Amino acid sequence: MISCDLHDYIEIACLYRYEVKIVLKSKVEWVGTAVTVEYDDDKRECLRLAVDAAECLVVLDTIERMQACQSNPHFDEVVF
């Protein structure tokens, strides 16, 4: 579970459909559009990320940092 202030940044990214770069603790990187927050089949809270023509679920607890790909008034990079 992530803190509420970090969760707010995820929600902002989804609200404005920002393109973001997600770096996982495993150092895997994803670039895509933040769509929504939902739970997977294992009841883990996830970010739904639209990547090209597909979508994937990224477990919030596995995120190391999130970087906005475009300038915006809310955040540049958030370290989890």
PyMOL commands that set and color helices and strands:
alter all, ss='L'
color gray80, all
select helices_A, chain A and resi 4-15+60-62
alter helices_A, ss='H'
color red, helices_A
select strands_A, chain A and resi 19-24+29-39+45-51+54-59+63-68+77-79
alter strands_A, ss='S'
color yellow, strands_A
deselect
rebuild
show_as cartoon
